[in-house]
C-alpha cells in the first residue's frame, strides 16, 4: 500500500499560463520525487499600468511517499 501527499506551489511567467505551469512543475520536480499528478487550482493575472505583467498559477501537486 502506498500513501500520497498533496502540496500547493505558486509559479509565474510573463509569457502565459502554460509557461507558468511548466516553470512551476520543472522547479517542483527538482526537489520532489515520485510526482504522479497535478491540477491548477487558481489562475491569476498581475496587472501593471493597465496591462498584463505576469500570469500566476497555484498548482496542487500529488506525489507518492516512500
C-alpha positions, 0 to 999 in steps of 0.5 A, spaced: 500 500 500 502 506 498 500 513 501 500 520 497 501 527 499 498 533 496 502 540 496 500 547 493 506 551 489 505 558 486 509 559 479 509 565 474 511 567 467 510 573 463 509 569 457 502 565 459 499 560 463 502 554 460 509 557 461 507 558 468 505 551 469 511 548 466 516 553 470 512 551 476 512 543 475 520 543 472 522 547 479 517 542 483 520 536 480 527 538 482 526 537 489 520 532 489 520 525 487 515 520 485 510 526 482 504 522 479 499 528 478 497 535 478 491 540 477 491 548 477 487 550 482 487 558 481 489 562 475 491 569 476 493 575 472 498 581 475 496 587 472 501 593 471 499 600 468 493 597 465 496 591 462 498 584 463 505 583 467 505 576 469 500 570 469 500 566 476 498 559 477 497 555 484 498 548 482 496 542 487 501 537 486 500 529 488 506 525 489 507 518 492 511 517 499 516 512 500 
